[in-house]
Amino acid sequence: MATLLADFRADLQAMARQHLTSDWGADVAQISDDDVLIAYFDALRRRPTVRPRKVWISDDFACPPEYQTGWEQLQRKVTGGEDLRPHLSRGHAKLGTLDGLLNEWGVHHLHLGTVPSSRDPSLIERTGPVLFARITPDDFYAINVYRHGAWEQTSVLESLHRNWPDAIESYRLRGIQGEPLTERQRRNLRKVNMQTATTTADGTVYMAIGGGVASSGTSAEAVRRADMLWSDAEQLQIAVQEPTLVAITPEAFQVTFPEYGVLANVTLEGGWFHRRS
C-alpha cells in the first residue's frame, strides 16, 4: 500500500503567506513559520468582511455638523455591504501595528471623510474626529464621534454596556471586583501589553472584548485561533494519513489524494470550524 507524504502544518503556513501577500500586499518574508498563521488571523481582525450590516446608534450619539455628510455616506456603505477599509486606520495596513482600542474593546475607529485622501487615494480623507464603532459580522454599533487619539476613554465601553448589553454579555466577569482605571493608567498598561478588565459605573466588570494581547503585544485572539487550527490540522493529518491539504472553507478542510485523483471534504466534529463561532 502506497504512503502519501504530507505536511499539513507546512500547507497552512504556505496558505497563510499566500493570503497575506495577495490580500494585503504584505511583505511576509520576515515573519517566521511559527508566527505566520497568527499574523493571518490578526490581519482578519483589522479588516471587517465586506457584507451588509445593520446600523445601531447609541443613545448619546452626536456627530459634528461638518462631518454629517461623511457619517451619512459611511452609513450607506455599511448597510449596502461596501468595503469599509478606506475609512479604517492607515496603520491597519501594517501587520505589526498595535491597536489598543481594537485589541481591548473590539472597537474600530473610522474616518469620516467624503473624498479620497490626497496622500493615499485608497483611503478616505483623514479626519480629526473619528467614529468609534464595534463591527460584528451582522451589526455595526456606532458608539460616538471622538477626537483622534481618545483610545482609552472608558465612555466607549460604558456606551456598549448601556446601549447593547446583550451583544457583549458573554464578556462579563462575574464574581470579580474590578477597579476603575484612569485614561493614563490604561494607556500605560496597554504600552506594556498588560491584560486588563474594565469596570463600568454600575460595577459590571468586562474582560477584553477584543480578545486582549499576549505579552509580546500580539493579539491574544489571533494566537488562540492559530493554536486551535494547528491542533485541528494535526488531528486531521493523523485521521487521513497521509494526503495533501489544499484548501480550507467554512464548511470543511479540502484534502486531495493526488495518486488516486480524489478530492475530499473533511469536517471535524467539535473542531476549529465548529468552535470558531
N, C-alpha and C positions, 0 to 999 in steps of 0.2 A: 504493500500500500504506500502510495507516494505521500511525502510530508511536504506541505507548502510552507515556505518561510514567511514570517510576518513579524511586524513590529508596530503594533497599534499606537504605542507612545510616539514613535517617530512620525507616524502618519498624522497624528493630532498636531504635533509640532509643525509639520510642514503645512497643514491646512491653516493653522493659526497665522503663520507667517504670510501665506498667500493672501488671506483675507485682510490682514493688517496693511499689506502693501497695496493691494488693489482698491480697497475701500477707503483707506486713509492716506495713501501716498506716503506712508511712514517708512523711514529707514530703520528696519528692524535688525540690521546686521549686528548691532551691538547688544541685542537682547539675548540672554542665554537661553538654551533649550529649556531649562527648568522654569524660566520666567515667562516664556513667550505666551503660554496659554493664559496666565494671569493678566498679561498686558492686553490680550484679546478681550477678556471679559471686562476689564477696566474700561477699554475703549467703547464697549457696548453701552456702558452706563452713561458715557458722556454724550451719546447721540440718541435721542428718542427715536423709536421706529417711526417710519412715515405711515401714518394711518389717521383716520378721523377720530376726534376726541370730543367729549362733551366738556364745555367750559363751565366751571363753577367759580363764582366770585365771592370773596369774603365780605362779611358784614360791614367792615370799615374801609373797604377799598376806595382809594382816591387817586385818580390819575391827573397829574398836572395838565392844564388845558393845552399847553404847547405840544404835549405828547399824545393827545387824544386820538389824532389821526393814525399814529403809529400803533396805538393799542387796538384800535378798531381793525386795522389791517392785519395785525397779528391774530386777533380772534378769528377772522375769516380763514386764515391759514390753518389754524388749529382745527376748526370744525370741518374744513374742506379736506383735511388729510394731507396738507402740503408739508414739505421738508422744513423743519424748524431750525436746521443747522445754521442758516445765515444769521439768525438772531442770537445764537449762543456765544459764549465766551470765546475769544480768539485763542485763549490758552488751551481749549479743549482739542485743538488740532495737534497738540503735543502730548505724547503719551506719558511723559514724565511730570507733567504739571499737576500739582496737588490742588484740590478744590475742597476746602474745609466745609463750605456750605453744603455741597453735594454729598461729601463723604459722611458728615454727621447727621444732617437733617433730610437728606434726599431731595434737596431743593436746587433747581437751576436758576440762574439769572439770565434774563433775555433783554436784549437791547430793543428800543422802540423806534428806531429809525424807519424812514419810509423809502429811502433810496440806497443803492449800493454804496459801500464805503469807497472813498477815493483811494485809500491805501490798499484795500483788498476787495475787489468787486465781488468776490464770492461771499462776502459778508455784508450784512445790512449796516448802514451808517451807525457808528457807535454813539451812544447817548450817555450823559452823566447819570441821571436817574435811570434805573433799570427795574424791570418787572421780576419779582421773585415768584416762582411757581413750582409746585410739586407736579411732576408729569408721570402718569402711570400709563399702561397700555390703552386704557379706555377713557381716562379722565385727565383734565387739565385744571388744577386747583390754583387759581390766581389769588395769591396772598396779598400783595400790595406792591406799590412802587416805592423803592428805596433808593437812597443815594448809592452810587457805585462805591463799594468798599464796606458797606454795612453788613458784613458777613456774619457777625456774631450777635446780632440783636435778638434777644430772646423772644421778642414780639413775633418773630417768624414762627416759632413753634407754638406760641400762645394762640396764634390765629388758626393754625391747623387743628389744635386741640379744641378750640371754641367752635369753629365752623364745621369741621368734618371729623369728629372724634371716632366715628365708626371706621373711617378709612385708615386710621393709624392705631386702632385698638390693639392690634397684635404686637405692637412695640412697647406696650405699657409694662412697667416693672412693678409687681405687687409685693407688698411686704417689705419694701425697701424705702428708707427715708433718705431723700436727696437733699443737697444743699445748693441753693441758688448761686450762680456764678455771675460775676460782672463780665462785661464785654472784654475787658483787658485780660481777666483770668482765663476766659475761654480762648481768646486769641493765643495766649501763651501756651496753653495746654495743646492746642492744635499744632503749634510750631514744633513741639517735641513729640508729636504723634501719640498723645495720650487719649485713651478711650474715656469718654465722659457720659454721664447721664444728665438729663435736663429736667429740672423740677418746675412745673408751671405754678401760677399764682394760687391755684386751689389745692396744691400739694401733690398733684399727679406727677409721677416720675416716668420718663420715657428713656429707653435705650436709644442708641444711634439708629435713627430711621433709615439713614443712608448706608448702614452696614458698618460704619466706622473705619478705622485704619489699623493696619498691622504696625508693629514697632518700626518697621522700615519706612513707613509712610505710604505703603501700597494699600489700595482698597482691600479691606478685610473681606468684603463681599466677593470681590474678584478672586481672592485666594481661596475662599470656601468653594466657589463654583468650580474653579480649576481642580481642586483636590477631589471633589466629587466626580468630575468627569474622568480624571486619571484613574480613580478607583473602578469606575464602571467599565472603562476601556480594558483594564487588566482582567476584570471578571469576564468580559466578553471574549477576550482573546483565549482564555482558558476554555471557555464554553464551546468555541467554534474552532479550535486548534486545527489548522493554522491558515486561514485565508488572509486577504488584504482588506483593510478598512479603506473605503473610497469616499464616503460622504456621511454627513450627519444631518438629519432632518428633525423637525419637532416630533415626528412620529416614530422614528426608528434610526438605528445605525444601518447603513448600507454596506454590505460586505460582498466582495467578489471572489469567486473561486476560479482564477484565470485558467487553470489547467483543464477545468471542466466546462468553461463558458457559462458559469452560473452567477447571477446577481441576486443576493438575498437581502430582505429587510429583517433585521433582528431587533426585537424590543426586550427590555429588561423590566420585569415587573418590580415596581418599587425602586427602579434605578433612577439615573440622573433626570431623564425626561419626565418622570413622574414627580420627583422631588423638587425640581426647579421651580414649580409654581408656588 
